[in-house]
Each structure stands twice: as C-alpha cells, then as structure tokens.
C-alpha cells in the first residue's frame, strides 16, 4: 500500500469537532509521530446520538458529518 503520510511533510487535519478536548490529543499524537501538524476543528452536527454506541453508529455519524462539510463546500 502506498504511504500517504510521510515524516517531514506538512499535514493539515480537519476534525468534525471544535472542542479543544478532542483536538488536543489528535494534535499531540500527530506531532509525536510526524513532527508537525495543523489541526482545524469545525463543529458539525449529525443525526446520531452525541455519544454513539458501537462501531456502526460512530461510523455513520462520522460519515454524516463529513458529508455535511462537503455539501457546505467547507472541505473537498
């Protein structure tokens, strides 16, 4: 499989939450592994519970949030 993220390459992440409690661990993990990262948080609603239970519910909610950002032309 082709490696998409390589050390030394600028990484820009968009997370579907604007809560610092969720952004900080992701930012810290990418900095520890790759050395640098820019993390942007955008709060987006989905049609699943705020704390989804199980993989399917979490995956569905994530997909809905990404689709909403695409429809709003926030991300490609």
HELIX and SHEET records of a PDB file:
HELIX    1   1 UNK A   20  UNK A   34  1                                  15    
HELIX    2   2 UNK A   55  UNK A   71  1                                  17    
SHEET    1   A 2 UNK A  12  UNK A  15  0                                        
SHEET    2   A 2 UNK A  38  UNK A  41  1                                        
END                                                                             
